Amino acid sequence: MKNKKINIKSLTYEGLQSELLGLGLKRFRTDQIHKWLYTKYARSFDEMTNIALSERNLLSTVFFIPVPNLIKIEISNDGTKKYLFALEDNHTIESVVIPNKNRLTLCISSQVGCRLACRFCLTGSKGFQRNLKAYEIADQIAEVSRLLKKEGRSISNIVLMGMGEPLANFAEVMTAIGMIISGRGFGFSPRRVTLSTVGLVPEINALAKTGIKVNLAISLNATTDEVRDNIMPINKRYSIKELLAACRRFPLDPRRRITFEYVMLKGVNDSVDDARRLVKLLKGIRCKINLIPFNPFPGSHLESPDDATIRRFQKIVIEHHYTAPVRESRGRDISAACGQLKERETASARDS
């Protein structure tokens, strides 16, 4: 039975090597199998053609290769692609490919749902189901890469900004990042990997201690605790002051910066006073600020400010010598908010 076999992607490199040696296979097979899984995106042992047929048959009796089921792809007019995957337990997650000049960025999920309930996030409004395993996080890269390879394209950057809070799934996310940046895994430069968090202070401190040099993005979105408490309940546990103290402690290599994400909400956090408070709060932190007009979703009463308000806010921030691009909204015509494709498909299944 499949469920009595070993999930080969759940094994570390060393764990896989131990299993293979125990089966009497040569040590070099570990490298070969890893390459098939993480650079050639094999979905079956039959594809591993540089391994003897007898050994492939042996592997298939001991291991299985989990493959997420692609349910749907939606393609935006701007080239953004959303992928909806079903996992082995039929939970679904989203991954998004975002083209931008010379980059092709893949945004991946770390949880099924999210328990942090940020008011501007559709995923958070739908509750939490479970953490993803490290291989389920990594599999999003393998599956999307496999599909893009057929188009002659490849992913240049990875962002953990999809469904879920990465640092609330700390151990599995750290294992997945290890696979992403390892030469034995996907081989991405840490400079091309970004982890986004709402600001779990102990986990930010723990990330700093790991020595993993991926980019850090902080979802800030307010300049007072009163407002942040309202739109991001996590702030009641870790205040803005505590969060920014952790950011000041976070080790940065030369020329590296923390990114602060600021989702702009009409009448909530978009005033001139907010802009002035923001630059004071971030003083002394090597950073840039992404200004993100809110992407509306069904059931939300929040709105995006008008363009003039956003540009006024941006002008104040730039005048204080911060880099502050207004992040272009991508994929508005294909369920813009993260989690919306999942929600639409779930609703469709309920109605059918």
Secondary structure by P-SEA (a helix, b strand, c coil): ccccccccccccaaaaaaaaaaaccccaaaaaaaaaacccccccccccccccaaaaaaaaacbbbbbbbbcccccccccbbbbbbbccccbbbbbbbbbcccbbbbbbbccccccccccccccccccccccccaaaaaaaaaaaaaaaaaacccccbbbcccccccccccaaaaaaaaaaacccccccccccbbbbbccaaaaaaaaaaaccccbbbbbcccccaaaaaacccccccccaaaaaaaaaaccccccbbbbbbbbccccccccaaaaaaaaaaaccccbbbbbbccccccccccccccaaaaaaaaaaaaaaccccccccccccccccccaaaaaaaaaaaaac
